[in-house]
Amino acid sequence: MLLSTNGLILREQNTGEDDRIITILTRDRGVIRAFANKARRIKSKNTSATSLLSYSRLTLYFGRDKYTVNEAEPIEVFFHLREDLVLLSLAQYFCELCLNLAPKEEDAEETLRFVLNTLSMLAREKRPPAFLKPVFELRLLSMAGYMPDLTMCEACGCYEAAEMQLLLRSGRLRCMACGPAAEPSARLPKGVLFAMRHIVYAEPEKLFSFSLPEKSLRILSDACERYLLTQLDRGFPTLQFYHGLVDFAG
């Protein structure tokens, strides 16, 4: 059976002398793995289209429970990401999150569109990495079923306060007047909470249309990262590498 689809290459693994096994976030089947025969040969027409971070038009053959690349044509290779190590490391972190959170073997058009929009903004430097990272983390988590309940305080129903707490395990809010939570939490000033509500609830076309001062952006980034790591109960090597680069550059 042949499948024609578009997809983003999330991972490439060398195998044999000049072959690849690629993991793809596809429009029609979500995250799948495929064998790319002779894709590492210099003269192969599939080389760039099956490389990490390439968004490609693919024709895949499915048989015996595996996919094989018949044809691949690059649509967008996000070349600028490969010129900047910080941008590249963040893009690789986004790919690693997709490997864990994106739909598998089912329609993923909405997820693919979101990932491509984020990578496009990163590559064209329309938004800085410090802004895109928490937006990507929290929105992807929400799309994958880990959406926090940011509507009101779990105890008293308060919608707005100078500062509230995000409970990292349960994903609920608690205002400071109701006292400390019985689980790890992240403190959210009003502006940061409003930004998180926007990330979670905004329509896709308005997702990136907000701003925060630098200090608030740091609080947002810390809260989103802590929430993600708590919810998934695991670490990410690409995240550690990104932080190492940022700390070194800073």
C-alpha positions as protocol buffer text, in pm:
chain_id: "A"
residue {
  index: 1
  type: MET
  ca { x: 0 y: 0 z: 0 }
}
residue {
  index: 2
  type: LEU
  ca { x: 129 y: 346 z: -93 }
}
residue {
  index: 3
  type: LEU
  ca { x: 80 y: 651 z: 127 }
}
residue {
  index: 4
  type: SER
  ca { x: 138 y: 1004 z: 0 }
}
residue {
  index: 5
  type: THR
  ca { x: 171 y: 1256 z: 279 }
}
residue {
  index: 6
  type: ASN
  ca { x: 370 y: 1550 z: 411 }
}
residue {
  index: 7
  type: GLY
  ca { x: 586 y: 1514 z: 718 }
}
residue {
  index: 8
  type: LEU
  ca { x: 858 y: 1662 z: 938 }
}
residue {
  index: 9
  type: ILE
  ca { x: 1166 y: 1450 z: 1008 }
}
residue {
  index: 10
  type: LEU
  ca { x: 1198 y: 1431 z: 1387 }
}
residue {
  index: 11
  type: ARG
  ca { x: 1488 y: 1187 z: 1403 }
}
residue {
  index: 12
  type: GLU
  ca { x: 1736 y: 1023 z: 1167 }
}
residue {
  index: 13
  type: GLN
  ca { x: 1942 y: 716 z: 1249 }
}
residue {
  index: 14
  type: ASN
  ca { x: 2216 y: 576 z: 1029 }
}
residue {
  index: 15
  type: THR
  ca { x: 2195 y: 208 z: 950 }
}
residue {
  index: 16
  type: GLY
  ca { x: 2398 y: -9 z: 717 }
}
residue {
  index: 17
  type: GLU
  ca { x: 2649 y: 157 z: 488 }
}
residue {
  index: 18
  type: ASP
  ca { x: 2431 y: 433 z: 348 }
}
residue {
  index: 19
  type: ASP
  ca { x: 2075 y: 383 z: 470 }
}
residue {
  index: 20
  type: ARG
  ca { x: 1863 y: 570 z: 724 }
}
residue {
  index: 21
  type: ILE
  ca { x: 1579 y: 496 z: 958 }
}
residue {
  index: 22
  type: ILE
  ca { x: 1376 y: 813 z: 1001 }
}
residue {
  index: 23
  type: THR
  ca { x: 1103 y: 906 z: 1245 }
}
residue {
  index: 24
  type: ILE
  ca { x: 845 y: 1137 z: 1088 }
}
residue {
  index: 25
  type: LEU
  ca { x: 559 y: 1348 z: 1215 }
}
residue {
  index: 26
  type: THR
  ca { x: 318 y: 1299 z: 926 }
}
residue {
  index: 27
  type: ARG
  ca { x: -2 y: 1480 z: 846 }
}
residue {
  index: 28
  type: ASP
  ca { x: -208 y: 1163 z: 803 }
}
residue {
  index: 29
  type: ARG
  ca { x: -51 y: 902 z: 1036 }
}
residue {
  index: 30
  type: GLY
  ca { x: 111 y: 1103 z: 1312 }
}
residue {
  index: 31
  type: VAL
  ca { x: 451 y: 976 z: 1427 }
}
residue {
  index: 32
  type: ILE
  ca { x: 580 y: 682 z: 1226 }
}
residue {
  index: 33
  type: ARG
  ca { x: 918 y: 524 z: 1147 }
}
residue {
  index: 34
  type: ALA
  ca { x: 1033 y: 453 z: 793 }
}
residue {
  index: 35
  type: PHE
  ca { x: 1333 y: 294 z: 623 }
}
residue {
  index: 36
  type: ALA
  ca { x: 1509 y: 521 z: 372 }
}
residue {
  index: 37
  type: ASN
  ca { x: 1718 y: 307 z: 139 }
}
residue {
  index: 38
  type: LYS
  ca { x: 2049 y: 459 z: 20 }
}
residue {
  index: 39
  type: ALA
  ca { x: 1943 y: 799 z: 160 }
}
residue {
  index: 40
  type: ARG
  ca { x: 2295 y: 883 z: 282 }
}
residue {
  index: 41
  type: ARG
  ca { x: 2447 y: 858 z: -63 }
}
residue {
  index: 42
  type: ILE
  ca { x: 2563 y: 1197 z: -189 }
}
residue {
  index: 43
  type: LYS
  ca { x: 2378 y: 1155 z: -517 }
}
residue {
  index: 44
  type: SER
  ca { x: 2059 y: 1022 z: -360 }
}
residue {
  index: 45
  type: LYS
  ca { x: 1755 y: 1235 z: -444 }
}
residue {
  index: 46
  type: ASN
  ca { x: 1617 y: 1156 z: -97 }
}
residue {
  index: 47
  type: THR
  ca { x: 1915 y: 1282 z: 105 }
}
residue {
  index: 48
  type: SER
  ca { x: 1797 y: 1630 z: 206 }
}
residue {
  index: 49
  type: ALA
  ca { x: 1430 y: 1532 z: 225 }
}
residue {
  index: 50
  type: THR
  ca { x: 1502 y: 1261 z: 485 }
}
residue {
  index: 51
  type: SER
  ca { x: 1737 y: 1471 z: 700 }
}
residue {
  index: 52
  type: LEU
  ca { x: 1653 y: 1593 z: 1049 }
}
residue {
  index: 53
  type: LEU
  ca { x: 1416 y: 1893 z: 1054 }
}
residue {
  index: 54
  type: SER
  ca { x: 1327 y: 1865 z: 686 }
}
residue {
  index: 55
  type: TYR
  ca { x: 960 y: 1912 z: 606 }
}
residue {
  index: 56
  type: SER
  ca { x: 903 y: 1694 z: 304 }
}
residue {
  index: 57
  type: ARG
  ca { x: 653 y: 1555 z: 58 }
}
residue {
  index: 58
  type: LEU
  ca { x: 675 y: 1179 z: 98 }
}
residue {
  index: 59
  type: THR
  ca { x: 557 y: 868 z: -79 }
}
residue {
  index: 60
  type: LEU
  ca { x: 578 y: 572 z: 157 }
}
residue {
  index: 61
  type: TYR
  ca { x: 522 y: 204 z: 95 }
}
residue {
  index: 62
  type: PHE
  ca { x: 361 y: 16 z: 384 }
}
residue {
  index: 63
  type: GLY
  ca { x: 407 y: -358 z: 399 }
}
residue {
  index: 64
  type: ARG
  ca { x: 486 y: -622 z: 661 }
}
residue {
  index: 65
  type: ASP
  ca { x: 422 y: -375 z: 942 }
}
residue {
  index: 66
  type: LYS
  ca { x: 682 y: -121 z: 830 }
}
residue {
  index: 67
  type: TYR
  ca { x: 712 y: 187 z: 611 }
}
residue {
  index: 68
  type: THR
  ca { x: 970 y: 237 z: 338 }
}
residue {
  index: 69
  type: VAL
  ca { x: 1044 y: 565 z: 163 }
}
residue {
  index: 70
  type: ASN
  ca { x: 976 y: 540 z: -210 }
}
residue {
  index: 71
  type: GLU
  ca { x: 1013 y: 909 z: -293 }
}
residue {
  index: 72
  type: ALA
  ca { x: 1088 y: 1221 z: -89 }
}
residue {
  index: 73
  type: GLU
  ca { x: 1097 y: 1585 z: -192 }
}
residue {
  index: 74
  type: PRO
  ca { x: 1190 y: 1866 z: 49 }
}
residue {
  index: 75
  type: ILE
  ca { x: 938 y: 2144 z: 99 }
}
residue {
  index: 76
  type: GLU
  ca { x: 1122 y: 2336 z: 373 }
}
residue {
  index: 77
  type: VAL
  ca { x: 1459 y: 2246 z: 527 }
}
residue {
  index: 78
  type: PHE
  ca { x: 1476 y: 2530 z: 785 }
}
residue {
  index: 79
  type: PHE
  ca { x: 1830 y: 2605 z: 674 }
}
residue {
  index: 80
  type: HIS
  ca { x: 1884 y: 2894 z: 918 }
}
residue {
  index: 81
  type: LEU
  ca { x: 1830 y: 2664 z: 1216 }
}
residue {
  index: 82
  type: ARG
  ca { x: 2141 y: 2472 z: 1112 }
}
residue {
  index: 83
  type: GLU
  ca { x: 2353 y: 2789 z: 1120 }
}
residue {
  index: 84
  type: ASP
  ca { x: 2288 y: 2871 z: 1487 }
}
residue {
  index: 85
  type: LEU
  ca { x: 2364 y: 2611 z: 1754 }
}
residue {
  index: 86
  type: VAL
  ca { x: 2120 y: 2755 z: 2009 }
}
residue {
  index: 87
  type: LEU
  ca { x: 1834 y: 2760 z: 1757 }
}
residue {
  index: 88
  type: LEU
  ca { x: 1924 y: 2411 z: 1637 }
}
residue {
  index: 89
  type: SER
  ca { x: 1937 y: 2270 z: 1990 }
}
residue {
  index: 90
  type: LEU
  ca { x: 1596 y: 2416 z: 2074 }
}
residue {
  index: 91
  type: ALA
  ca { x: 1450 y: 2275 z: 1751 }
}
residue {
  index: 92
  type: GLN
  ca { x: 1589 y: 1933 z: 1842 }
}
residue {
  index: 93
  type: TYR
  ca { x: 1426 y: 1963 z: 2185 }
}
residue {
  index: 94
  type: PHE
  ca { x: 1095 y: 2039 z: 2014 }
}
residue {
  index: 95
  type: CYS
  ca { x: 1144 y: 1726 z: 1802 }
}
residue {
  index: 96
  type: GLU
  ca { x: 1214 y: 1515 z: 2111 }
}
residue {
  index: 97
  type: LEU
  ca { x: 895 y: 1642 z: 2273 }
}
residue {
  index: 98
  type: CYS
  ca { x: 703 y: 1551 z: 1958 }
}
residue {
  index: 99
  type: LEU
  ca { x: 843 y: 1199 z: 1972 }
}
residue {
  index: 100
  type: ASN
  ca { x: 683 y: 1165 z: 2315 }
}
residue {
  index: 101
  type: LEU
  ca { x: 364 y: 1371 z: 2280 }
}
residue {
  index: 102
  type: ALA
  ca { x: 250 y: 1384 z: 1916 }
}
residue {
  index: 103
  type: PRO
  ca { x: -21 y: 1142 z: 1796 }
}
residue {
  index: 104
  type: LYS
  ca { x: 99 y: 804 z: 1668 }
}
residue {
  index: 105
  type: GLU
  ca { x: -58 y: 620 z: 1374 }
}
residue {
  index: 106
  type: GLU
  ca { x: -348 y: 868 z: 1354 }
}
residue {
  index: 107
  type: ASP
  ca { x: -431 y: 1205 z: 1202 }
}
residue {
  index: 108
  type: ALA
  ca { x: -194 y: 1476 z: 1326 }
}
residue {
  index: 109
  type: GLU
  ca { x: -260 y: 1768 z: 1093 }
}
residue {
  index: 110
  type: GLU
  ca { x: -321 y: 2014 z: 1378 }
}
residue {
  index: 111
  type: THR
  ca { x: -7 y: 1909 z: 1564 }
}
residue {
  index: 112
  type: LEU
  ca { x: 206 y: 1920 z: 1249 }
}
residue {
  index: 113
  type: ARG
  ca { x: 79 y: 2268 z: 1164 }
}
residue {
  index: 114
  type: PHE
  ca { x: 161 y: 2393 z: 1515 }
}
residue {
  index: 115
  type: VAL
  ca { x: 513 y: 2246 z: 1508 }
}
residue {
  index: 116
  type: LEU
  ca { x: 585 y: 2391 z: 1164 }
}
residue {
  index: 117
  type: ASN
  ca { x: 458 y: 2735 z: 1265 }
}
residue {
  index: 118
  type: THR
  ca { x: 683 y: 2730 z: 1571 }
}
residue {
  index: 119
  type: LEU
  ca { x: 989 y: 2618 z: 1374 }
}
residue {
  index: 120
  type: SER
  ca { x: 919 y: 2884 z: 1112 }
}
residue {
  index: 121
  type: MET
  ca { x: 911 y: 3156 z: 1377 }
}
residue {
  index: 122
  type: LEU
  ca { x: 1230 y: 3018 z: 1531 }
}
residue {
  index: 123
  type: ALA
  ca { x: 1411 y: 2997 z: 1198 }
}
residue {
  index: 124
  type: ARG
  ca { x: 1304 y: 3343 z: 1087 }
}
residue {
  index: 125
  type: GLU
  ca { x: 1369 y: 3486 z: 1434 }
}
residue {
  index: 126
  type: LYS
  ca { x: 1022 y: 3638 z: 1451 }
}
residue {
  index: 127
  type: ARG
  ca { x: 1014 y: 3542 z: 1818 }
}
residue {
  index: 128
  type: PRO
  ca { x: 1315 y: 3469 z: 2045 }
}
residue {
  index: 129
  type: PRO
  ca { x: 1386 y: 3118 z: 2176 }
}
residue {
  index: 130
  type: ALA
  ca { x: 1302 y: 3230 z: 2532 }
}
residue {
  index: 131
  type: PHE
  ca { x: 947 y: 3311 z: 2414 }
}
residue {
  index: 132
  type: LEU
  ca { x: 889 y: 3011 z: 2188 }
}
residue {
  index: 133
  type: LYS
  ca { x: 1011 y: 2747 z: 2432 }
}
residue {
  index: 134
  type: PRO
  ca { x: 738 y: 2786 z: 2701 }
}
residue {
  index: 135
  type: VAL
  ca { x: 468 y: 2841 z: 2437 }
}
residue {
  index: 136
  type: PHE
  ca { x: 565 y: 2518 z: 2263 }
}
residue {
  index: 137
  type: GLU
  ca { x: 592 y: 2317 z: 2584 }
}
residue {
  index: 138
  type: LEU
  ca { x: 258 y: 2419 z: 2730 }
}
residue {
  index: 139
  type: ARG
  ca { x: 60 y: 2412 z: 2406 }
}
residue {
  index: 140
  type: LEU
  ca { x: 192 y: 2072 z: 2301 }
}
residue {
  index: 141
  type: LEU
  ca { x: 122 y: 1933 z: 2646 }
}
residue {
  index: 142
  type: SER
  ca { x: -233 y: 2065 z: 2625 }
}
residue {
  index: 143
  type: MET
  ca { x: -286 y: 1915 z: 2281 }
}
residue {
  index: 144
  type: ALA
  ca { x: -159 y: 1580 z: 2409 }
}
residue {
  index: 145
  type: GLY
  ca { x: -404 y: 1562 z: 2700 }
}
residue {
  index: 146
  type: TYR
  ca { x: -202 y: 1728 z: 2976 }
}
residue {
  index: 147
  type: MET
  ca { x: -388 y: 2060 z: 2973 }
}
residue {
  index: 148
  type: PRO
  ca { x: -381 y: 2229 z: 3315 }
}
residue {
  index: 149
  type: ASP
  ca { x: -702 y: 2375 z: 3459 }
}
residue {
  index: 150
  type: LEU
  ca { x: -623 y: 2746 z: 3473 }
}
residue {
  index: 151
  type: THR
  ca { x: -976 y: 2876 z: 3518 }
}
residue {
  index: 152
  type: MET
  ca { x: -991 y: 2939 z: 3894 }
}
residue {
  index: 153
  type: CYS
  ca { x: -858 y: 2854 z: 4239 }
}
residue {
  index: 154
  type: GLU
  ca { x: -943 y: 2493 z: 4323 }
}
residue {
  index: 155
  type: ALA
  ca { x: -1039 y: 2589 z: 4679 }
}
residue {
  index: 156
  type: CYS
  ca { x: -1232 y: 2918 z: 4665 }
}
residue {
  index: 157
  type: GLY
  ca { x: -1306 y: 2970 z: 4295 }
}
residue {
  index: 158
  type: CYS
  ca { x: -1105 y: 3293 z: 4271 }
}
residue {
  index: 159
  type: TYR
  ca { x: -1035 y: 3379 z: 3906 }
}
residue {
  index: 160
  type: GLU
  ca { x: -784 y: 3660 z: 3949 }
}
residue {
  index: 161
  type: ALA
  ca { x: -531 y: 3751 z: 4216 }
}
residue {
  index: 162
  type: ALA
  ca { x: -197 y: 3927 z: 4236 }
}
residue {
  index: 163
  type: GLU
  ca { x: -31 y: 3585 z: 4251 }
}
residue {
  index: 164
  type: MET
  ca { x: -153 y: 3227 z: 4227 }
}
residue {
  index: 165
  type: GLN
  ca { x: 5 y: 2882 z: 4234 }
}
residue {
  index: 166
  type: LEU
  ca { x: 11 y: 2618 z: 3961 }
}
residue {
  index: 167
  type: LEU
  ca { x: 3 y: 2275 z: 4122 }
}
residue {
  index: 168
  type: LEU
  ca { x: 252 y: 2078 z: 3917 }
}
residue {
  index: 169
  type: ARG
  ca { x: 111 y: 1727 z: 3968 }
}
residue {
  index: 170
  type: SER
  ca { x: -262 y: 1791 z: 3950 }
}
residue {
  index: 171
  type: GLY
  ca { x: -244 y: 2080 z: 3704 }
}
residue {
  index: 172
  type: ARG
  ca { x: -484 y: 2297 z: 3906 }
}
residue {
  index: 173
  type: LEU
  ca { x: -466 y: 2654 z: 4040 }
}
residue {
  index: 174
  type: ARG
  ca { x: -463 y: 2765 z: 4401 }
}
residue {
  index: 175
  type: CYS
  ca { x: -465 y: 3125 z: 4517 }
}
residue {
  index: 176
  type: MET
  ca { x: -221 y: 3241 z: 4784 }
}
residue {
  index: 177
  type: ALA
  ca { x: -506 y: 3328 z: 5023 }
}
residue {
  index: 178
  type: CYS
  ca { x: -601 y: 2960 z: 5041 }
}
residue {
  index: 179
  type: GLY
  ca { x: -259 y: 2870 z: 5173 }
}
residue {
  index: 180
  type: PRO
  ca { x: 23 y: 2651 z: 5044 }
}
residue {
  index: 181
  type: ALA
  ca { x: -54 y: 2344 z: 4836 }
}
residue {
  index: 182
  type: ALA
  ca { x: 16 y: 1988 z: 4946 }
}
residue {
  index: 183
  type: GLU
  ca { x: 218 y: 1924 z: 4630 }
}
residue {
  index: 184
  type: PRO
  ca { x: 498 y: 2100 z: 4440 }
}
residue {
  index: 185
  type: SER
  ca { x: 386 y: 2426 z: 4283 }
}
residue {
  index: 186
  type: ALA
  ca { x: 502 y: 2719 z: 4074 }
}
residue {
  index: 187
  type: ARG
  ca { x: 410 y: 3073 z: 4176 }
}
residue {
  index: 188
  type: LEU
  ca { x: 245 y: 3273 z: 3899 }
}
residue {
  index: 189
  type: PRO
  ca { x: 213 y: 3651 z: 3903 }
}
residue {
  index: 190
  type: LYS
  ca { x: -105 y: 3779 z: 3738 }
}
residue {
  index: 191
  type: GLY
  ca { x: 57 y: 3859 z: 3403 }
}
residue {
  index: 192
  type: VAL
  ca { x: 222 y: 3518 z: 3380 }
}
residue {
  index: 193
  type: LEU
  ca { x: -105 y: 3341 z: 3459 }
}
residue {
  index: 194
  type: PHE
  ca { x: -284 y: 3539 z: 3188 }
}
residue {
  index: 195
  type: ALA
  ca { x: -8 y: 3439 z: 2942 }
}
residue {
  index: 196
  type: MET
  ca { x: -50 y: 3072 z: 3035 }
}
residue {
  index: 197
  type: ARG
  ca { x: -426 y: 3097 z: 2985 }
}
residue {
  index: 198
  type: HIS
  ca { x: -363 y: 3247 z: 2644 }
}
residue {
  index: 199
  type: ILE
  ca { x: -124 y: 2966 z: 2546 }
}
residue {
  index: 200
  type: VAL
  ca { x: -370 y: 2698 z: 2656 }
}
residue {
  index: 201
  type: TYR
  ca { x: -697 y: 2845 z: 2529 }
}
residue {
  index: 202
  type: ALA
  ca { x: -615 y: 3076 z: 2233 }
}
residue {
  index: 203
  type: GLU
  ca { x: -714 y: 2996 z: 1876 }
}
residue {
  index: 204
  type: PRO
  ca { x: -414 y: 2873 z: 1671 }
}
residue {
  index: 205
  type: GLU
  ca { x: -389 y: 3192 z: 1464 }
}
residue {
  index: 206
  type: LYS
  ca { x: -364 y: 3404 z: 1781 }
}
residue {
  index: 207
  type: LEU
  ca { x: -135 y: 3176 z: 1981 }
}
residue {
  index: 208
  type: PHE
  ca { x: 183 y: 3382 z: 1947 }
}
residue {
  index: 209
  type: SER
  ca { x: 15 y: 3723 z: 1976 }
}
residue {
  index: 210
  type: PHE
  ca { x: 108 y: 3822 z: 2329 }
}
residue {
  index: 211
  type: SER
  ca { x: 411 y: 3967 z: 2501 }
}
residue {
  index: 212
  type: LEU
  ca { x: 570 y: 3970 z: 2845 }
}
residue {
  index: 213
  type: PRO
  ca { x: 854 y: 4165 z: 3003 }
}
residue {
  index: 214
  type: GLU
  ca { x: 1179 y: 3973 z: 3038 }
}
residue {
  index: 215
  type: LYS
  ca { x: 1137 y: 3893 z: 3408 }
}
residue {
  index: 216
  type: SER
  ca { x: 785 y: 3758 z: 3359 }
}
residue {
  index: 217
  type: LEU
  ca { x: 900 y: 3557 z: 3058 }
}
residue {
  index: 218
  type: ARG
  ca { x: 1161 y: 3385 z: 3275 }
}
residue {
  index: 219
  type: ILE
  ca { x: 893 y: 3297 z: 3532 }
}
residue {
  index: 220
  type: LEU
  ca { x: 668 y: 3165 z: 3254 }
}
residue {
  index: 221
  type: SER
  ca { x: 950 y: 2954 z: 3110 }
}
residue {
  index: 222
  type: ASP
  ca { x: 1037 y: 2805 z: 3448 }
}
residue {
  index: 223
  type: ALA
  ca { x: 674 y: 2723 z: 3529 }
}
residue {
  index: 224
  type: CYS
  ca { x: 604 y: 2559 z: 3192 }
}
residue {
  index: 225
  type: GLU
  ca { x: 922 y: 2354 z: 3203 }
}
residue {
  index: 226
  type: ARG
  ca { x: 861 y: 2237 z: 3560 }
}
residue {
  index: 227
  type: TYR
  ca { x: 503 y: 2146 z: 3475 }
}
residue {
  index: 228
  type: LEU
  ca { x: 615 y: 1948 z: 3171 }
}
residue {
  index: 229
  type: LEU
  ca { x: 887 y: 1756 z: 3355 }
}
residue {
  index: 230
  type: THR
  ca { x: 650 y: 1678 z: 3642 }
}
residue {
  index: 231
  type: GLN
  ca { x: 369 y: 1562 z: 3416 }
}
residue {
  index: 232
  type: LEU
  ca { x: 591 y: 1343 z: 3200 }
}
residue {
  index: 233
  type: ASP
  ca { x: 809 y: 1229 z: 3491 }
}
residue {
  index: 234
  type: ARG
  ca { x: 1125 y: 1219 z: 3283 }
}
residue {
  index: 235
  type: GLY
  ca { x: 1409 y: 1436 z: 3158 }
}
residue {
  index: 236
  type: PHE
  ca { x: 1518 y: 1523 z: 2805 }
}
residue {
  index: 237
  type: PRO
  ca { x: 1885 y: 1520 z: 2693 }
}
residue {
  index: 238
  type: THR
  ca { x: 1813 y: 1785 z: 2429 }
}
residue {
  index: 239
  type: LEU
  ca { x: 1672 y: 2016 z: 2698 }
}
residue {
  index: 240
  type: GLN
  ca { x: 1985 y: 1978 z: 2908 }
}
residue {
  index: 241
  type: PHE
  ca { x: 2201 y: 2052 z: 2603 }
}
residue {
  index: 242
  type: TYR
  ca { x: 1996 y: 2362 z: 2519 }
}
residue {
  index: 243
  type: HIS
  ca { x: 2028 y: 2494 z: 2873 }
}
residue {
  index: 244
  type: GLY
  ca { x: 2402 y: 2432 z: 2864 }
}
residue {
  index: 245
  type: LEU
  ca { x: 2437 y: 2640 z: 2549 }
}
residue {
  index: 246
  type: VAL
  ca { x: 2220 y: 2922 z: 2682 }
}
residue {
  index: 247
  type: ASP
  ca { x: 2408 y: 2931 z: 3012 }
}
residue {
  index: 248
  type: PHE
  ca { x: 2742 y: 2935 z: 2827 }
}
residue {
  index: 249
  type: ALA
  ca { x: 2627 y: 3212 z: 2594 }
}
residue {
  index: 250
  type: GLY
  ca { x: 2493 y: 3411 z: 2887 }
}
